[in-house]
Amino acid sequence: MIGTLDSKTPPGPLAQKWRSHRDHLRLVSPNNRRKFEIIVVGSGLAGGAAAATLGELGYQVKCFCFQDSPRRAHSIAAQGGINAAKNYQNDGDSVYRLFYDTIKGGDFRSREGNVYRLAEIANNIIDQCVAQGVPFAREYSGYLGNRSFGGAQVSRTFYARGQTGQQLLLGCYQALCRQIAAGTVQMFPQTEMLDLVIVNGQAKGIITRSLRSGNIDRHAADAVVLATGGYGNVYYLSTNARGCNVTATYRAYKKGALFANPSFTQIHPTCIPVSGEHQSKLTLMSESLRNDGRVWVPKRKEDREKAPGEIPDADRDYYLERKYPSYGNLAPRDISSRAAKEVCDEGRGVGPGGRGVYLDFADAIKRLGEETIRERYGNLFEVYEKITGENAYKVPMRIYPAVHYTMGGLWVDYDLMSNVPGLFVIGEANFSDHGANRLGASALMQGLADGYFVLPNTLPSYLAGQMGKRPSPDSPEFRKAEQDVRVRIEKLLNVNGTRSLDSFHRELGLLLWEKCGMSRHEKGLREALQEIPELREEFWQDVRVLGSDEDFNQSLERAGRVADFLEFAELMCGDALERDESAGAHFREEHQTPDGEALRDDERHAAVFAWEFGGDGQPPKLHREPLRFETVHLAQRSYK
Amino acid sequence: MNFRLKIWRQPNRKSPGKLVDYDLRDISPNTSFLEMLDILNETLLARGEEPIAFDSDCREGICGTCSLTINGEAHGPDHPGAACELYMRKFRDGATIIVEPFRVGSFPIIKDLVIDRSALDRIVQAGGFISARAGSAPEANSIPVPKHDADLAMEAAACIGCGACAAACPNGSAMLFTSAKVSHLALLPQGHPERESRVLKMVQVMDAEGFGNCTNTYECEAVCPAEISASFIAKLNREYARAVLQRSAGE
């Protein structure tokens, strides 16, 4: 199935690639579109936008989500904003700069062609969202406002208070609702995809389970789009919603789709620190807070127990400002996270357990007044107070890095199609645009770019050759896939052991956080690769899942997801071990510069690592897609 | 901290349900309410009893999945905030806590504390959108929106769609929910071309779904985790009257 791994990036000058590519994509005429059925799994920014837009174009769309409403997809929780190079601030921004910042932020491990297209389309996204009624922040003139985000020296982030993801998703959900009412999109809430169906080498359907009734169904289509988000919950504790999982993409991987760069996970620097062993999730404090907050720890270990107000300025180490004077508190996420870990490892961390750093607003409050700070970040301060019981207007916030986003995902070509023809992957579920580290306010940009503007152009080009080729859901491939799903569910229910799901998930999460988290080394990864299969073995011997499969059964839902995480974790660690360099968020301790920054090995590793499933119990096979840089010059990232 | 919990258990929509007592010990005050339920479920599992079904997702107050009535209040005692933002330090040690699902005729119970709120989706499907197809939008700054209008639209748009408003209302009214969407879109110039048809259709579906009417008790506003103001209900009424008048005048 897999020939050479070709990104199919169009030839020609960078700025012309997307335009000239579109000129030559194949089309489906309006009166033929209703003859095609498209499955979209996921209803977040990418999936919701894609389903709505394909519906607008006249295709018959089936959209699936595990939540009880498409409006609850996890995109809703994105806080800070969305980037676009509108240059409304007249501060020197341009499409090229957004492209360059993104590719540099990703530590030169993404494709030039994809990233340039993303930067180009970003402007259309803002136009589209405003037309839909997204209430972005505005200035007194009535024109749109911006704020700054990490990894950029211009102010290009559009935002709706601290709820930008919510507002963009609701815009997208409303467009989806319009299509549902128009009958072009059929919505399947509380329905989980449990397998991908491949017929004659092409993705032609999925097997689903209704979380409400337990019914297993076969759905056939002309193409399948996965927009199922990231897999940060493999670590158990993350900023992801509880339901986020790897199942859809992992099932596709087991059916032959390549999984690219699975070890590239983003650890977000500003989250509320872990407080106790029963914690079920970590809460993000938006990166936008770093516009006005200053990050520090005491200079001396002895001071870490003191109240922050008792530590004079001279005894504080504003370590981001010290180490990265030109970006300061707005250094990119991977760098800021590692810097926080470093000062805590030195014993200078604050708060219970010494795993925290201060994010201090005292200077900003003095300069701008409490009212202005309240207007900018009021809701975040409220969230902080609810969780910690502390008032951040009076005492500095305590923050610590937490798992937040996964840059890795299913491998796709320039058209966002995986190596399995007919299987498209968009949003966080693919690997395409963020390289080894995503910049803030770029996830929303990518999800909407893929959903509103890229996929609706590229998918028809595939469909144009597929007229009349949709198989029956009764064909043997579908029956076989359904049978496999049923067998697996039965197996989960029949283990009847003694340990709870959460206990396995927690143990896996801690193991990964220690050995494949903010920094990794060969020894730890080799240990993890030993321990994960042992834990998985124990899971299948001793897990306890109660209830029946013909019912609303949340334990069974989670059991399937944890089982997939237990397999997927091994792929992550294998990838982290194979990538014998540091790049962005992937920090291999063996490879660092004298001052502790990530040291890439462009000679050997300027490539996408794409893994092919080798069969149960067999090692996966590595395919490498070399990254070619025609426009940018590969450089050591510097934010000093 | 120790607690006595009385939790609504109901196997499915058709079977009757009842409150069941559970005792829980040694809970840290920094545990969230939902984490407390997680702990309870772990102990149930260890005893071989089926865990309590309850819905949650983001656990940070934005996805609107939580649907718990705690001691008779939608989302519990710590307003404004969703149940997932409630921490055990808000309760007295030794307290008895009653946990039920949101109780609204239009939100049937699926199991235990999990309800079906698809009626809210259908209200939005009736017209809670601006028909701007992807690709058709003009340059974003070509239509200035006065800051005050944009801010007010944002206040309405902040609704998380949890349905607490209907759960708190003695009439089971979803007027706060519907008014938030109608107001958000009516306040923006982009929403004006569909302004009349939107409010008429949304109100029609809201009524057809069996939600009650507003009698100004303001319980909705009191429990709303997104602090949506009940004044938007007045705005909804004005928008509705305006649309009816325009229609009757033959426009």
Chai-1 contact restraints between the chains, C-beta under 6 A:
chainA,res_idxA,chainB,res_idxB,connection_type,confidence,min_distance_angstrom,max_distance_angstrom,comment,restraint_id
A,T53,B,A134,contact,1.0,0.0,6.0,A-B,restraint_1
A,E56,B,R133,contact,1.0,0.0,6.0,A-B,restraint_2
A,S69,B,D121,contact,1.0,0.0,6.0,A-B,restraint_3
A,R71,B,G161,contact,1.0,0.0,6.0,A-B,restraint_4
A,R72,B,D57,contact,1.0,0.0,6.0,A-B,restraint_5
A,R72,B,C63,contact,1.0,0.0,6.0,A-B,restraint_6
A,R72,B,T65,contact,1.0,0.0,6.0,A-B,restraint_7
A,I76,B,I62,contact,1.0,0.0,6.0,A-B,restraint_8
A,I76,B,C63,contact,1.0,0.0,6.0,A-B,restraint_9
A,A77,B,C58,contact,1.0,0.0,6.0,A-B,restraint_10
A,A77,B,I62,contact,1.0,0.0,6.0,A-B,restraint_11
A,I126,B,A140,contact,1.0,0.0,6.0,A-B,restraint_12
A,D127,B,A137,contact,1.0,0.0,6.0,A-B,restraint_13
A,D127,B,E139,contact,1.0,0.0,6.0,A-B,restraint_14
A,D127,B,A140,contact,1.0,0.0,6.0,A-B,restraint_15
A,Q128,B,A134,contact,1.0,0.0,6.0,A-B,restraint_16
A,Q128,B,A137,contact,1.0,0.0,6.0,A-B,restraint_17
A,V130,B,A140,contact,1.0,0.0,6.0,A-B,restraint_18
A,A131,B,A132,contact,1.0,0.0,6.0,A-B,restraint_19
A,A131,B,A137,contact,1.0,0.0,6.0,A-B,restraint_20
A,A131,B,Q190,contact,1.0,0.0,6.0,A-B,restraint_21
A,Q132,B,I130,contact,1.0,0.0,6.0,A-B,restraint_22
A,Q132,B,A132,contact,1.0,0.0,6.0,A-B,restraint_23
A,G133,B,I130,contact,1.0,0.0,6.0,A-B,restraint_24
A,G133,B,L185,contact,1.0,0.0,6.0,A-B,restraint_25
A,G133,B,L188,contact,1.0,0.0,6.0,A-B,restraint_26
A,G133,B,Q190,contact,1.0,0.0,6.0,A-B,restraint_27
A,G133,B,G191,contact,1.0,0.0,6.0,A-B,restraint_28
A,P135,B,A150,contact,1.0,0.0,6.0,A-B,restraint_29
A,P135,B,A153,contact,1.0,0.0,6.0,A-B,restraint_30
A,P135,B,M154,contact,1.0,0.0,6.0,A-B,restraint_31
A,P135,B,A157,contact,1.0,0.0,6.0,A-B,restraint_32
A,R138,B,V145,contact,1.0,0.0,6.0,A-B,restraint_33
A,R138,B,K147,contact,1.0,0.0,6.0,A-B,restraint_34
A,R138,B,A150,contact,1.0,0.0,6.0,A-B,restraint_35
A,Y140,B,K147,contact,1.0,0.0,6.0,A-B,restraint_36
A,G142,B,P144,contact,1.0,0.0,6.0,A-B,restraint_37
A,G142,B,V145,contact,1.0,0.0,6.0,A-B,restraint_38
A,G142,B,P146,contact,1.0,0.0,6.0,A-B,restraint_39
A,Y143,B,N141,contact,1.0,0.0,6.0,A-B,restraint_40
A,Y143,B,P144,contact,1.0,0.0,6.0,A-B,restraint_41
A,L144,B,N141,contact,1.0,0.0,6.0,A-B,restraint_42
A,Q166,B,I62,contact,1.0,0.0,6.0,A-B,restraint_43
A,Q174,B,G128,contact,1.0,0.0,6.0,A-B,restraint_44
A,Q174,B,F129,contact,1.0,0.0,6.0,A-B,restraint_45
A,C177,B,V124,contact,1.0,0.0,6.0,A-B,restraint_46
A,C177,B,Q125,contact,1.0,0.0,6.0,A-B,restraint_47
A,C177,B,F129,contact,1.0,0.0,6.0,A-B,restraint_48
A,R178,B,F129,contact,1.0,0.0,6.0,A-B,restraint_49
A,I180,B,Q125,contact,1.0,0.0,6.0,A-B,restraint_50
A,A181,B,Q125,contact,1.0,0.0,6.0,A-B,restraint_51
A,A241,B,D57,contact,1.0,0.0,6.0,A-B,restraint_52
A,A241,B,C58,contact,1.0,0.0,6.0,A-B,restraint_53
A,R242,B,D57,contact,1.0,0.0,6.0,A-B,restraint_54
A,G243,B,D57,contact,1.0,0.0,6.0,A-B,restraint_55
A,S275,B,N30,contact,1.0,0.0,6.0,A-B,restraint_56
A,G276,B,S28,contact,1.0,0.0,6.0,A-B,restraint_57
A,G276,B,N30,contact,1.0,0.0,6.0,A-B,restraint_58
A,H278,B,T31,contact,1.0,0.0,6.0,A-B,restraint_59
A,H278,B,E35,contact,1.0,0.0,6.0,A-B,restraint_60
A,H278,B,I39,contact,1.0,0.0,6.0,A-B,restraint_61
A,S280,B,E35,contact,1.0,0.0,6.0,A-B,restraint_62
A,S280,B,D38,contact,1.0,0.0,6.0,A-B,restraint_63
A,K281,B,R59,contact,1.0,0.0,6.0,A-B,restraint_64
A,T283,B,E60,contact,1.0,0.0,6.0,A-B,restraint_65
A,K386,B,E85,contact,1.0,0.0,6.0,A-B,restraint_66
A,Y452,B,A134,contact,1.0,0.0,6.0,A-B,restraint_67
A,S500,B,E42,contact,1.0,0.0,6.0,A-B,restraint_68
A,S500,B,L45,contact,1.0,0.0,6.0,A-B,restraint_69
A,L546,B,E50,contact,1.0,0.0,6.0,A-B,restraint_70
A,G547,B,E50,contact,1.0,0.0,6.0,A-B,restraint_71
A,F552,B,I110,contact,1.0,0.0,6.0,A-B,restraint_72
A,F552,B,K111,contact,1.0,0.0,6.0,A-B,restraint_73
A,Q554,B,A53,contact,1.0,0.0,6.0,A-B,restraint_74
